[in-house]
Amino acid sequence: MRPKKKISPKRNEIIRRMGNAIREGNAKLDRYAVHLKERTKCGVCSREGRTMVRLAYNDGQEAYLGKTCARYVMDYVNSDSVS
């Protein structure tokens, strides 16, 4: 899936970092998005919302991603490019 708009290099770096953490087994992305009680900022684009996907790291940290940003991270994880 190609993004419709150009993603900034800073956001691309965040997506790569999260994708590499998942590839290495240091993080796990939840299978489904959940509807939260309070608004939360996306870890990639800082958009606020209630429907988010949780990214849990092995050291106990958590990040929430919007559905679109989570799709970008999973596209990076499933891609063949290794950077």
RODO-985507 format. One record per residue: residue in three letters; x, z, y of N, C-alpha, C in turn. Coordinates in steps of 0.001 Angstrom, whole numbers, plus 500000, padded with zeros to 6 digits. Example, Ala and Ser with C-alpha at 12.3 -4.5 7.8 and 13.67 -1.06 7.14 Angstrom:
<atoms>
<atom><residu>ala</residu><n_xx>513190</n_xx><n_zz>507800</n_zz><n_yy>494310</n_yy><ca_xx>512300</ca_xx><ca_zz>507800</ca_zz><ca_yy>495500</ca_yy><c_xx>513200</c_xx><c_zz>507800</c_zz><c_yy>496700</c_yy></atom>
<atom><residu>ser</residu><n_xx>512850</n_xx><n_zz>507080</n_zz><n_yy>497750</n_yy><ca_xx>513670</ca_xx><ca_zz>507140</ca_zz><ca_yy>498940</ca_yy><c_xx>512900</c_xx><c_zz>507870</c_zz><c_yy>500030</c_yy></atom>
</atoms>
This chain:
<atoms>
<atom><residu>met</residu><n_xx>500844</n_xx><n_zz>500000</n_zz><n_yy>498824</n_yy><ca_xx>500000</ca_xx><ca_zz>500000</ca_zz><ca_yy>500000</ca_yy><c_xx>500887</c_xx><c_zz>500000</c_zz><c_yy>501235</c_yy></atom>
<atom><residu>arg</residu><n_xx>500718</n_xx><n_zz>499058</n_zz><n_yy>502074</n_yy><ca_xx>501463</ca_xx><ca_zz>498970</ca_zz><ca_yy>503323</ca_yy><c_xx>500634</c_xx><c_zz>499594</c_zz><c_yy>504439</c_yy></atom>
<atom><residu>pro</residu><n_xx>501236</n_xx><n_zz>500440</n_zz><n_yy>505261</n_yy><ca_xx>500483</ca_xx><ca_zz>501007</ca_zz><ca_yy>506385</ca_yy><c_xx>500110</c_xx><c_zz>499913</c_zz><c_yy>507378</c_yy></atom>
<atom><residu>lys</residu><n_xx>498936</n_xx><n_zz>500049</n_zz><n_yy>507976</n_yy><ca_xx>498487</ca_xx><ca_zz>499061</ca_zz><ca_yy>508953</ca_yy><c_xx>499298</c_xx><c_zz>499150</c_zz><c_yy>510236</c_yy></atom>
<atom><residu>lys</residu><n_xx>499596</n_xx><n_zz>500366</n_zz><n_yy>510653</n_yy><ca_xx>500392</ca_xx><ca_zz>500562</ca_zz><ca_yy>511858</ca_yy><c_xx>501819</c_xx><c_zz>500906</c_zz><c_yy>511465</c_yy></atom>
<atom><residu>lys</residu><n_xx>502746</n_xx><n_zz>500612</n_zz><n_yy>512344</n_yy><ca_xx>504146</ca_xx><ca_zz>500954</ca_zz><ca_yy>512090</ca_yy><c_xx>504302</c_xx><c_zz>502473</c_zz><c_yy>512175</c_yy></atom>
<atom><residu>ile</residu><n_xx>504925</n_xx><n_zz>503047</n_zz><n_yy>511176</n_yy><ca_xx>505142</ca_xx><ca_zz>504491</ca_zz><ca_yy>511145</ca_yy><c_xx>506485</c_xx><c_zz>504776</c_zz><c_yy>511802</c_yy></atom>
<atom><residu>ser</residu><n_xx>506535</n_xx><n_zz>505797</n_zz><n_yy>512625</n_yy><ca_xx>507757</ca_xx><ca_zz>506113</ca_zz><ca_yy>513354</ca_yy><c_xx>508868</c_xx><c_zz>506531</c_zz><c_yy>512393</c_yy></atom>
<atom><residu>pro</residu><n_xx>510118</n_xx><n_zz>506324</n_zz><n_yy>512787</n_yy><ca_xx>511245</ca_xx><ca_zz>506716</ca_zz><ca_yy>511913</ca_yy><c_xx>511243</c_xx><c_zz>508201</c_zz><c_yy>511567</c_yy></atom>
<atom><residu>lys</residu><n_xx>510804</n_xx><n_zz>509043</n_zz><n_yy>512496</n_yy><ca_xx>510755</ca_xx><ca_zz>510477</ca_zz><ca_yy>512235</ca_yy><c_xx>509753</c_xx><c_zz>510786</c_zz><c_yy>511122</c_yy></atom>
<atom><residu>arg</residu><n_xx>508587</n_xx><n_zz>510151</n_zz><n_yy>511176</n_yy><ca_xx>507585</ca_xx><ca_zz>510370</ca_zz><ca_yy>510134</ca_yy><c_xx>508044</c_xx><c_zz>509776</c_zz><c_yy>508811</c_yy></atom>
<atom><residu>asn</residu><n_xx>508726</n_xx><n_zz>508628</n_zz><n_yy>508862</n_yy><ca_xx>509272</ca_xx><ca_zz>508042</ca_zz><ca_yy>507640</ca_yy><c_xx>510266</c_xx><c_zz>508984</c_zz><c_yy>506980</c_yy></atom>
<atom><residu>glu</residu><n_xx>511084</n_xx><n_zz>509656</n_zz><n_yy>507776</n_yy><ca_xx>512067</ca_xx><ca_zz>510607</ca_zz><ca_yy>507244</ca_yy><c_xx>511364</c_xx><c_zz>511793</c_zz><c_yy>506580</c_yy></atom>
<atom><residu>ile</residu><n_xx>510292</n_xx><n_zz>512276</n_zz><n_yy>507192</n_yy><ca_xx>509532</ca_xx><ca_zz>513381</ca_zz><ca_yy>506607</ca_yy><c_xx>508909</c_xx><c_zz>512945</c_zz><c_yy>505285</c_yy></atom>
<atom><residu>ile</residu><n_xx>508352</n_xx><n_zz>511727</n_zz><n_yy>505256</n_yy><ca_xx>507752</ca_xx><ca_zz>511205</ca_zz><ca_yy>504024</ca_yy><c_xx>508810</c_xx><c_zz>511074</c_zz><c_yy>502937</c_yy></atom>
<atom><residu>arg</residu><n_xx>510003</n_xx><n_zz>510569</n_zz><n_yy>503301</n_yy><ca_xx>511091</ca_xx><ca_zz>510433</ca_zz><ca_yy>502324</ca_yy><c_xx>511524</c_xx><c_zz>511788</c_zz><c_yy>501790</c_yy></atom>
<atom><residu>arg</residu><n_xx>511653</n_xx><n_zz>512767</n_zz><n_yy>502668</n_yy><ca_xx>512089</ca_xx><ca_zz>514102</ca_zz><ca_yy>502263</ca_yy><c_xx>511085</c_xx><c_zz>514729</c_zz><c_yy>501294</c_yy></atom>
<atom><residu>met</residu><n_xx>509801</n_xx><n_zz>514620</n_zz><n_yy>501608</n_yy><ca_xx>508770</ca_xx><ca_zz>515176</ca_zz><ca_yy>500722</ca_yy><c_xx>508732</c_xx><c_zz>514412</c_zz><c_yy>499397</c_yy></atom>
<atom><residu>gly</residu><n_xx>508854</n_xx><n_zz>513088</n_zz><n_yy>499463</n_yy><ca_xx>508843</ca_xx><ca_zz>512271</ca_zz><ca_yy>498252</ca_yy><c_xx>510020</c_xx><c_zz>512575</c_zz><c_yy>497353</c_yy></atom>
<atom><residu>asn</residu><n_xx>511200</n_xx><n_zz>512768</n_zz><n_yy>497945</n_yy><ca_xx>512381</ca_xx><ca_zz>513107</ca_zz><ca_yy>497148</ca_yy><c_xx>512244</c_xx><c_zz>514487</c_zz><c_yy>496513</c_yy></atom>
<atom><residu>ala</residu><n_xx>511618</n_xx><n_zz>515426</n_zz><n_yy>497215</n_yy><ca_xx>511403</ca_xx><ca_zz>516758</ca_zz><ca_yy>496644</ca_yy><c_xx>510482</c_xx><c_zz>516672</c_zz><c_yy>495423</c_yy></atom>
<atom><residu>ile</residu><n_xx>509476</n_xx><n_zz>515805</n_zz><n_yy>495489</n_yy><ca_xx>508571</ca_xx><ca_zz>515630</ca_zz><ca_yy>494350</ca_yy><c_xx>509308</c_xx><c_zz>514951</c_zz><c_yy>493196</c_yy></atom>
<atom><residu>arg</residu><n_xx>510103</n_xx><n_zz>513920</n_zz><n_yy>493507</n_yy><ca_xx>510861</ca_xx><ca_zz>513211</ca_zz><ca_yy>492467</ca_yy><c_xx>511836</c_xx><c_zz>514128</c_zz><c_yy>491751</c_yy></atom>
<atom><residu>glu</residu><n_xx>512476</n_xx><n_zz>515033</n_zz><n_yy>492502</n_yy><ca_xx>513471</ca_xx><ca_zz>515935</ca_zz><ca_yy>491918</ca_yy><c_xx>512823</c_xx><c_zz>517114</c_zz><c_yy>491204</c_yy></atom>
<atom><residu>gly</residu><n_xx>511526</n_xx><n_zz>517290</n_zz><n_yy>491348</n_yy><ca_xx>510834</ca_xx><ca_zz>518391</ca_zz><ca_yy>490686</ca_yy><c_xx>510828</c_xx><c_zz>519673</c_zz><c_yy>491493</c_yy></atom>
<atom><residu>asn</residu><n_xx>511200</n_xx><n_zz>519609</n_zz><n_yy>492768</n_yy><ca_xx>511219</ca_xx><ca_zz>520806</ca_zz><ca_yy>493609</ca_yy><c_xx>509891</c_xx><c_zz>521059</c_zz><c_yy>494302</c_yy></atom>
<atom><residu>ala</residu><n_xx>508950</n_xx><n_zz>520127</n_zz><n_yy>494180</n_yy><ca_xx>507642</ca_xx><ca_zz>520281</ca_zz><ca_yy>494822</ca_yy><c_xx>506592</c_xx><c_zz>519600</c_zz><c_yy>493964</c_yy></atom>
<atom><residu>lys</residu><n_xx>505349</n_xx><n_zz>519997</n_zz><n_yy>494185</n_yy><ca_xx>504241</ca_xx><ca_zz>519422</ca_zz><ca_yy>493437</ca_yy><c_xx>503074</c_xx><c_zz>519202</c_zz><c_yy>494393</c_yy></atom>
<atom><residu>leu</residu><n_xx>502505</n_xx><n_zz>518006</n_zz><n_yy>494339</n_yy><ca_xx>501352</ca_xx><ca_zz>517667</ca_zz><ca_yy>495170</ca_yy><c_xx>500091</c_xx><c_zz>517888</c_zz><c_yy>494350</c_yy></atom>
<atom><residu>asp</residu><n_xx>499115</n_xx><n_zz>518578</n_zz><n_yy>494918</n_yy><ca_xx>497852</ca_xx><ca_zz>518791</ca_zz><ca_yy>494206</ca_yy><c_xx>497174</c_xx><c_zz>517463</c_zz><c_yy>493932</c_yy></atom>
<atom><residu>arg</residu><n_xx>496418</n_xx><n_zz>517430</n_zz><n_yy>492880</n_yy><ca_xx>495756</ca_xx><ca_zz>516191</ca_zz><ca_yy>492469</ca_yy><c_xx>494640</c_xx><c_zz>515789</c_zz><c_yy>493421</c_yy></atom>
<atom><residu>tyr</residu><n_xx>493902</n_xx><n_zz>516756</n_zz><n_yy>493958</n_yy><ca_xx>492739</ca_xx><ca_zz>516463</ca_zz><ca_yy>494784</ca_yy><c_xx>492870</c_xx><c_zz>517095</c_zz><c_yy>496163</c_yy></atom>
<atom><residu>ala</residu><n_xx>492224</n_xx><n_zz>516488</n_zz><n_yy>497135</n_yy><ca_xx>492144</ca_xx><ca_zz>517072</ca_zz><ca_yy>498475</ca_yy><c_xx>491088</c_xx><c_zz>518173</c_zz><c_yy>498446</c_yy></atom>
<atom><residu>val</residu><n_xx>491289</n_xx><n_zz>519178</n_zz><n_yy>499274</n_yy><ca_xx>490339</ca_xx><ca_zz>520283</ca_zz><ca_yy>499342</ca_yy><c_xx>489831</c_xx><c_zz>520420</c_zz><c_yy>500771</c_yy></atom>
<atom><residu>his</residu><n_xx>488641</n_xx><n_zz>520959</n_zz><n_yy>500906</n_yy><ca_xx>488054</ca_xx><ca_zz>521211</ca_zz><ca_yy>502219</ca_yy><c_xx>488374</c_xx><c_zz>522658</c_zz><c_yy>502593</c_yy></atom>
<atom><residu>leu</residu><n_xx>489198</n_xx><n_zz>522844</n_zz><n_yy>503616</n_yy><ca_xx>489638</ca_xx><ca_zz>524176</ca_zz><ca_yy>504025</ca_yy><c_xx>488638</c_xx><c_zz>524810</c_zz><c_yy>504982</c_yy></atom>
<atom><residu>lys</residu><n_xx>488663</n_xx><n_zz>526130</n_zz><n_yy>505083</n_yy><ca_xx>487765</ca_xx><ca_zz>526836</ca_zz><ca_yy>505996</ca_yy><c_xx>488211</c_xx><c_zz>526675</c_zz><c_yy>507445</c_yy></atom>
<atom><residu>glu</residu><n_xx>489518</n_xx><n_zz>526671</n_zz><n_yy>507670</n_yy><ca_xx>490046</ca_xx><ca_zz>526544</ca_zz><ca_yy>509032</ca_yy><c_xx>490823</c_xx><c_zz>525244</c_zz><c_yy>509165</c_yy></atom>
<atom><residu>arg</residu><n_xx>490874</n_xx><n_zz>524723</n_zz><n_yy>510386</n_yy><ca_xx>491618</ca_xx><ca_zz>523496</ca_zz><ca_yy>510636</ca_yy><c_xx>493110</c_xx><c_zz>523751</c_zz><c_yy>510453</c_yy></atom>
<atom><residu>thr</residu><n_xx>493806</n_xx><n_zz>522792</n_zz><n_yy>509842</n_yy><ca_xx>495234</ca_xx><ca_zz>522898</ca_zz><ca_yy>509567</ca_yy><c_xx>495906</c_xx><c_zz>521619</c_zz><c_yy>510027</c_yy></atom>
<atom><residu>lys</residu><n_xx>497162</n_xx><n_zz>521734</n_zz><n_yy>510473</n_yy><ca_xx>497909</ca_xx><ca_zz>520550</ca_zz><ca_yy>510897</ca_yy><c_xx>498580</c_xx><c_zz>519883</c_zz><c_yy>509711</c_yy></atom>
<atom><residu>cys</residu><n_xx>498584</n_xx><n_zz>518555</n_zz><n_yy>509724</n_yy><ca_xx>499256</ca_xx><ca_zz>517777</ca_zz><ca_yy>508694</ca_yy><c_xx>500763</c_xx><c_zz>517968</c_zz><c_yy>508854</c_yy></atom>
<atom><residu>gly</residu><n_xx>501476</n_xx><n_zz>518073</n_zz><n_yy>507746</n_yy><ca_xx>502917</ca_xx><ca_zz>518268</ca_zz><ca_yy>507782</ca_yy><c_xx>503688</c_xx><c_zz>517028</c_zz><c_yy>508184</c_yy></atom>
<atom><residu>val</residu><n_xx>503048</n_xx><n_zz>515861</n_zz><n_yy>508165</n_yy><ca_xx>503719</ca_xx><ca_zz>514615</ca_zz><ca_yy>508516</ca_yy><c_xx>503374</c_xx><c_zz>514188</c_zz><c_yy>509930</c_yy></atom>
<atom><residu>cys</residu><n_xx>502093</n_xx><n_zz>514049</n_zz><n_yy>510228</n_yy><ca_xx>501684</ca_xx><ca_zz>513461</ca_zz><ca_yy>511506</ca_yy><c_xx>501124</c_xx><c_zz>514481</c_zz><c_yy>512497</c_yy></atom>
<atom><residu>ser</residu><n_xx>500974</n_xx><n_zz>515728</n_zz><n_yy>512102</n_yy><ca_xx>500460</ca_xx><ca_zz>516818</ca_zz><ca_yy>512942</ca_yy><c_xx>498998</c_xx><c_zz>516647</c_zz><c_yy>513332</c_yy></atom>
<atom><residu>arg</residu><n_xx>498276</n_xx><n_zz>515795</n_zz><n_yy>512637</n_yy><ca_xx>496845</ca_xx><ca_zz>515655</ca_zz><ca_yy>512885</ca_yy><c_xx>496151</c_xx><c_zz>516900</c_zz><c_yy>512338</c_yy></atom>
<atom><residu>glu</residu><n_xx>495175</n_xx><n_zz>517402</n_zz><n_yy>513061</n_yy><ca_xx>494441</ca_xx><ca_zz>518566</ca_zz><ca_yy>512590</ca_yy><c_xx>493221</c_xx><c_zz>518130</c_zz><c_yy>511806</c_yy></atom>
<atom><residu>gly</residu><n_xx>492946</n_xx><n_zz>518843</n_zz><n_yy>510742</n_yy><ca_xx>491775</ca_xx><ca_zz>518535</ca_zz><ca_yy>509945</ca_yy><c_xx>491506</c_xx><c_zz>519604</c_zz><c_yy>508916</c_yy></atom>
<atom><residu>arg</residu><n_xx>490398</n_xx><n_zz>519467</n_zz><n_yy>508242</n_yy><ca_xx>490027</ca_xx><ca_zz>520442</ca_zz><ca_yy>507220</ca_yy><c_xx>490171</c_xx><c_zz>519898</c_zz><c_yy>505814</c_yy></atom>
<atom><residu>thr</residu><n_xx>490129</n_xx><n_zz>518582</n_zz><n_yy>505658</n_yy><ca_xx>490274</ca_xx><ca_zz>517994</ca_zz><ca_yy>504330</ca_yy><c_xx>491733</c_xx><c_zz>517622</c_zz><c_yy>504140</c_yy></atom>
<atom><residu>met</residu><n_xx>492452</n_xx><n_zz>518410</n_zz><n_yy>503361</n_yy><ca_xx>493888</ca_xx><ca_zz>518249</ca_zz><ca_yy>503217</ca_yy><c_xx>494306</c_xx><c_zz>518318</c_zz><c_yy>501745</c_yy></atom>
<atom><residu>val</residu><n_xx>495507</n_xx><n_zz>517802</n_zz><n_yy>501488</n_yy><ca_xx>496118</ca_xx><ca_zz>517874</ca_zz><ca_yy>500170</ca_yy><c_xx>497288</c_xx><c_zz>518850</c_zz><c_yy>500281</c_yy></atom>
<atom><residu>arg</residu><n_xx>497402</n_xx><n_zz>519776</n_zz><n_yy>499333</n_yy><ca_xx>498440</ca_xx><ca_zz>520805</ca_zz><ca_yy>499403</ca_yy><c_xx>499689</c_xx><c_zz>520343</c_zz><c_yy>498669</c_yy></atom>
<atom><residu>leu</residu><n_xx>500840</n_xx><n_zz>520506</n_zz><n_yy>499328</n_yy><ca_xx>502142</ca_xx><ca_zz>520247</ca_zz><ca_yy>498725</ca_yy><c_xx>502820</c_xx><c_zz>521601</c_zz><c_yy>498565</c_yy></atom>
<atom><residu>ala</residu><n_xx>503028</n_xx><n_zz>522033</n_zz><n_yy>497314</n_yy><ca_xx>503606</ca_xx><ca_zz>523350</ca_zz><ca_yy>497038</ca_yy><c_xx>505040</c_xx><c_zz>523169</c_zz><c_yy>496553</c_yy></atom>
<atom><residu>tyr</residu><n_xx>505969</n_xx><n_zz>523833</n_zz><n_yy>497236</n_yy><ca_xx>507372</ca_xx><ca_zz>523807</ca_zz><ca_yy>496841</ca_yy><c_xx>507634</c_xx><c_zz>524940</c_zz><c_yy>495853</c_yy></atom>
<atom><residu>asn</residu><n_xx>508692</n_xx><n_zz>524810</n_zz><n_yy>495058</n_yy><ca_xx>509029</ca_xx><ca_zz>525824</ca_zz><ca_yy>494052</ca_yy><c_xx>509436</c_xx><c_zz>527151</c_zz><c_yy>494671</c_yy></atom>
<atom><residu>asp</residu><n_xx>509933</n_xx><n_zz>527135</n_zz><n_yy>495916</n_yy><ca_xx>510357</ca_xx><ca_zz>528383</ca_zz><ca_yy>496553</ca_yy><c_xx>509208</c_xx><c_zz>529124</c_zz><c_yy>497235</c_yy></atom>
<atom><residu>gly</residu><n_xx>507981</n_xx><n_zz>528660</n_zz><n_yy>497038</n_yy><ca_xx>506818</ca_xx><ca_zz>529360</ca_zz><ca_yy>497573</ca_yy><c_xx>506265</c_xx><c_zz>528788</c_zz><c_yy>498859</c_yy></atom>
<atom><residu>gln</residu><n_xx>506962</n_xx><n_zz>527857</n_zz><n_yy>499490</n_yy><ca_xx>506461</ca_xx><ca_zz>527268</ca_zz><ca_yy>500723</ca_yy><c_xx>505338</c_xx><c_zz>526296</c_zz><c_yy>500411</c_yy></atom>
<atom><residu>glu</residu><n_xx>504455</n_xx><n_zz>526114</n_zz><n_yy>501381</n_yy><ca_xx>503364</ca_xx><ca_zz>525169</ca_zz><ca_yy>501242</ca_yy><c_xx>503277</c_xx><c_zz>524301</c_zz><c_yy>502483</c_yy></atom>
<atom><residu>ala</residu><n_xx>502878</n_xx><n_zz>523060</n_zz><n_yy>502298</n_yy><ca_xx>502610</ca_xx><ca_zz>522159</ca_zz><ca_yy>503403</ca_yy><c_xx>501300</c_xx><c_zz>521460</c_zz><c_yy>503096</c_yy></atom>
<atom><residu>tyr</residu><n_xx>500552</n_xx><n_zz>521186</n_zz><n_yy>504120</n_yy><ca_xx>499295</ca_xx><ca_zz>520472</ca_zz><ca_yy>503937</ca_yy><c_xx>499439</c_xx><c_zz>519084</c_zz><c_yy>504535</c_yy></atom>
<atom><residu>leu</residu><n_xx>498914</n_xx><n_zz>518095</n_zz><n_yy>503817</n_yy><ca_xx>498993</ca_xx><ca_zz>516706</ca_zz><ca_yy>504250</ca_yy><c_xx>497586</c_xx><c_zz>516141</c_zz><c_yy>504369</c_yy></atom>
<atom><residu>gly</residu><n_xx>497406</n_xx><n_zz>515288</n_zz><n_yy>505369</n_yy><ca_xx>496164</ca_xx><ca_zz>514539</ca_zz><ca_yy>505466</ca_yy><c_xx>496087</c_xx><c_zz>513563</c_zz><c_yy>504304</c_yy></atom>
<atom><residu>lys</residu><n_xx>494903</n_xx><n_zz>513051</n_zz><n_yy>504038</n_yy><ca_xx>494731</ca_xx><ca_zz>512167</ca_zz><ca_yy>502879</ca_yy><c_xx>495577</c_xx><c_zz>510909</c_zz><c_yy>502998</c_yy></atom>
<atom><residu>thr</residu><n_xx>495665</n_xx><n_zz>510331</n_zz><n_yy>504193</n_yy><ca_xx>496445</ca_xx><ca_zz>509108</ca_zz><ca_yy>504383</ca_yy><c_xx>497931</c_xx><c_zz>509385</c_zz><c_yy>504227</c_yy></atom>
<atom><residu>cys</residu><n_xx>498413</n_xx><n_zz>510455</n_zz><n_yy>504819</n_yy><ca_xx>499834</ca_xx><ca_zz>510794</ca_zz><ca_yy>504707</ca_yy><c_xx>500198</c_xx><c_zz>511134</c_zz><c_yy>503263</c_yy></atom>
<atom><residu>ala</residu><n_xx>499291</n_xx><n_zz>511798</n_zz><n_yy>502544</n_yy><ca_xx>499536</ca_xx><ca_zz>512095</ca_zz><ca_yy>501134</ca_yy><c_xx>499642</c_xx><c_zz>510793</c_zz><c_yy>500338</c_yy></atom>
<atom><residu>arg</residu><n_xx>498853</n_xx><n_zz>509799</n_zz><n_yy>500717</n_yy><ca_xx>498920</ca_xx><ca_zz>508489</ca_zz><ca_yy>500058</ca_yy><c_xx>500274</c_xx><c_zz>507834</c_zz><c_yy>500325</c_yy></atom>
<atom><residu>tyr</residu><n_xx>500774</n_xx><n_zz>507947</n_zz><n_yy>501553</n_yy><ca_xx>502092</ca_xx><ca_zz>507393</ca_zz><ca_yy>501881</ca_yy><c_xx>503195</c_xx><c_zz>508077</c_zz><c_yy>501072</c_yy></atom>
<atom><residu>val</residu><n_xx>503100</n_xx><n_zz>509396</n_zz><n_yy>500920</n_yy><ca_xx>504102</ca_xx><ca_zz>510133</ca_zz><ca_yy>500146</ca_yy><c_xx>504048</c_xx><c_zz>509703</c_zz><c_yy>498684</c_yy></atom>
<atom><residu>met</residu><n_xx>502858</n_xx><n_zz>509579</n_zz><n_yy>498126</n_yy><ca_xx>502742</ca_xx><ca_zz>509176</ca_zz><ca_yy>496723</ca_yy><c_xx>503191</c_xx><c_zz>507733</c_zz><c_yy>496523</c_yy></atom>
<atom><residu>asp</residu><n_xx>502955</n_xx><n_zz>506872</n_zz><n_yy>497502</n_yy><ca_xx>503456</ca_xx><ca_zz>505497</ca_zz><ca_yy>497411</ca_yy><c_xx>504973</c_xx><c_zz>505494</c_zz><c_yy>497380</c_yy></atom>
<atom><residu>tyr</residu><n_xx>505599</n_xx><n_zz>506371</n_zz><n_yy>498171</n_yy><ca_xx>507065</ca_xx><ca_zz>506463</ca_zz><ca_yy>498159</ca_yy><c_xx>507556</c_xx><c_zz>507000</c_zz><c_yy>496815</c_yy></atom>
<atom><residu>val</residu><n_xx>506884</n_xx><n_zz>508012</n_zz><n_yy>496280</n_yy><ca_xx>507293</ca_xx><ca_zz>508598</ca_zz><ca_yy>494996</ca_yy><c_xx>507190</c_xx><c_zz>507567</c_zz><c_yy>493885</c_yy></atom>
<atom><residu>asn</residu><n_xx>506153</n_xx><n_zz>506760</n_zz><n_yy>493906</n_yy><ca_xx>505931</ca_xx><ca_zz>505777</ca_zz><ca_yy>492831</ca_yy><c_xx>506687</c_xx><c_zz>504469</c_zz><c_yy>493050</c_yy></atom>
<atom><residu>ser</residu><n_xx>507330</n_xx><n_zz>504305</n_zz><n_yy>494211</n_yy><ca_xx>508055</ca_xx><ca_zz>503059</ca_zz><ca_yy>494465</ca_yy><c_xx>509370</c_xx><c_zz>503052</c_zz><c_yy>493683</c_yy></atom>
<atom><residu>asp</residu><n_xx>509937</n_xx><n_zz>501873</n_zz><n_yy>493532</n_yy><ca_xx>511188</ca_xx><ca_zz>501722</ca_zz><ca_yy>492794</ca_yy><c_xx>512409</c_xx><c_zz>501949</c_zz><c_yy>493658</c_yy></atom>
<atom><residu>ser</residu><n_xx>512226</n_xx><n_zz>501978</n_zz><n_yy>494979</n_yy><ca_xx>513386</ca_xx><ca_zz>502115</ca_zz><ca_yy>495876</ca_yy><c_xx>513931</c_xx><c_zz>503535</c_zz><c_yy>495809</c_yy></atom>
<atom><residu>val</residu><n_xx>515236</n_xx><n_zz>503629</n_zz><n_yy>495659</n_yy><ca_xx>515907</ca_xx><ca_zz>504930</ca_zz><ca_yy>495638</ca_yy><c_xx>516848</c_xx><c_zz>504946</c_zz><c_yy>496828</c_yy></atom>
<atom><residu>ser</residu><n_xx>516566</n_xx><n_zz>505852</n_zz><n_yy>497787</n_yy><ca_xx>517413</ca_xx><ca_zz>505916</ca_zz><ca_yy>498975</ca_yy><c_xx>518118</c_xx><c_zz>507237</c_zz><c_yy>499042</c_yy></atom>
</atoms>
